[in-house]
Each structure stands twice: as C-alpha cells, then as structure tokens.
Amino acid sequence: MFSNIRQSLSAREAFELVQSELREVEREIDLESIASVDAITTISRYLQVGGGKRLRPILLLLTNRLFGASTDSARRLAAVVEMIHTATLVHDDVIDFAQTRRGRPSINVVWGNHRSVLAGDWLYMQAFQIALRERNFHVLDVLISLTQMMVEGELLQLERLHRIDLTEADYMELVDRKSASLFSACARLGAVAARANEAAESKLGDFAWNLGMAFQLVDDILDFTSTEKILGKPAGNDLREGKVTLPVIYALENASPDERHAIETVIADAAYEHLPFMRILQILEQHDAISRSYERAHAFTNTSRKLIAAFPESPAKRALQAIVDLVTDRDS
C-alpha cells in the first residue's frame, strides 16, 4: 500500500502527517514486546521487523488529529491496536497452516504451532495491559467487544470453510467481524483519546467500519488478481485454503456445472494441482465477479467519504480522505 502512497502527493502527506507519531508507536511496540521469556521476545521482534502497512495505527492517529494535537493516549492505543492485529495474524496463520506472511516464513513454520499460539496469546494480554494504563473503562469496553467479535469471526470462518453454498450476507458477516470491526475500533479509540463527544466517536466508527469492509473486499480480490511477489504469499491462496470469498460467491451464482466442479476441485485438493489457477481466474472474469466485487467495495468507500465529509476541514481530514481513495486503488 505504501508503494501507492509514494505515488500520490495527498497520500504521502497523509503518511507524513503522523510519521513522527508512528515512530513513537514503533518504539512503544518494541519496548512492550520484551518479555521475561526469551522466546516471546524473539518472536515479537520477528513479527515487528516483518513490518506491515500500519494502516490501523495510522487510522487511529489521524482520527485523533481531527480534534487537535496528537495525544499520548492516542500513541499508546495505536500500539495496542497494532499488537492486537498482529496477534490475530499469528493465530490466523496457525489455523490456516500458512507458510508465509509478508514474504517471509510465518512464525508457525519457524517456531511451531504451540509456541506461536502462546506468543499470540501473550501479545493479546500485553496489548490489554497497555490499554489498562489508560484507566478508562470505555477504552476497555471497545477493546473487549472488538476481540470477542474477531474470535467469533474466526470461529464462523472455520465453520464455513470448504462450503460453496455461502451467500453474500454470510461473507459480509465474516468481514464485519474479522476486519471491519477492528477498523471501526481504531477510529473510535482515536476519538476517545481526544475526548471527543459520543456522536463524533460513533460517526468515525461508522466511517472506519465502511473503510474496513472495502479494505477486506479489495484484499480478497487481490488474492486472485495480484502476484505472489506483491502479496507476500501465493496468489489464489484463499480458495486453496477453502475460503470462499466474494468473487467466488458472485461467480458461483451463474456458474455452469463444469465451472462449479472446477472450483470444488481446488477446494477439495487444497491445491491447483489438477486444475490451474488461471482456469479459476478465467471463470471469475467470465462472470464479471472481479468487477462486481470492486463495485461493492466502492459502495463502502463512497459511504466512508460521505461520513468523513461531515467533519471540519483539516490536514487530518484530507489525510483520511486520501486513505479512502487508496483502499480501492492499491495493489497490495
């Protein structure tokens, strides 16, 4: 995503607006990832060096900036949400038997499932310990509701793996719980850290929820249309893992028996051994599944634009608008 940021003046400005705060967030994560058990520290450092878009802490910092100068609380909470996000990725990789994450071996490959699960658990608890220092029950309420939603989303996904009878509503429910809820929590926490009123917090939560929905839809599209070098993992990986995402759901609506069988073959094999990936991509394109999925993503970002437009003009608002534009135009 940041490759796109460097191509866009307004988007680059969005990043630069919180660059100094982001450095402080990175230092906070680095400091808070030191554990009394060396294995946890080593794994945490491996995850942090692996990088990532840092979109969630950026979102929190920018929503905080809508109300004035950045606050210490916002920087601490930005570290909290990034640590929670990292913990979810660790658990996801264990559950999915993932081999790579961001172009490197996933930690379950390097350290095994047992250590990885425990490291993920530790990151969750450490994130909550940092949040507890805010002495703010509302912050804890937001974070506890968030983690419950994400765990429920993971359980729902496990129940729905390998099923080709999923509806668009089923898919949206998963995206809501696994992705959009975290975006929404980030924006709400940015407002809370600025002591904004309840109405502003709620509106920003809705803004970011729609942004998160669009972000995940585009992620699922890119899983088919991008390359392994850009993705940091093999293309077409979701279907190989038995995850039926929106492009596949749209294609299945009018798929022929042969096309349906082709999709079922990849899911059953957990590989593209008997049926090439390009055949699946051809089926998706033949049924306009990719373009329809992009249209759905754009509908969410259009709602985000309307919601953020209600806030007074400021560099932070322009930065958030630039991020909305980037979500559907990115290549990774």
Secondary structure, DSSP 4 states (H G I P E B T S, - for coil): -HHHHTT-HHHHHHHHHTHHHHHHHHHHHHHHT--SSHHHHHHHHHHHHT----HHHHHHHHHHHTTSS--HHHHHHHHHHHHHHHHHHHHHHHHHT--EETTEE-HHHHH-HHHHHHHHHHHHHHHHHHHHTT--HHHHHHHHHHHHHHHHHHHHHHHHTT-S---HHHHHHHHIIIIIHHHHHHHHHHHHHTT--HHHHHHHHHHHHHHHHHHHHHHHHHHHHS-HHHHSS-TTHHHHTT---HHHHHHHHS--HHHHHHHHHHHHHTSSSSS-HHHHHHHHHHTTHHHHHHHHHHHHHHHHHHHHTTSPP-HHHHHHHHHHHHHHH---
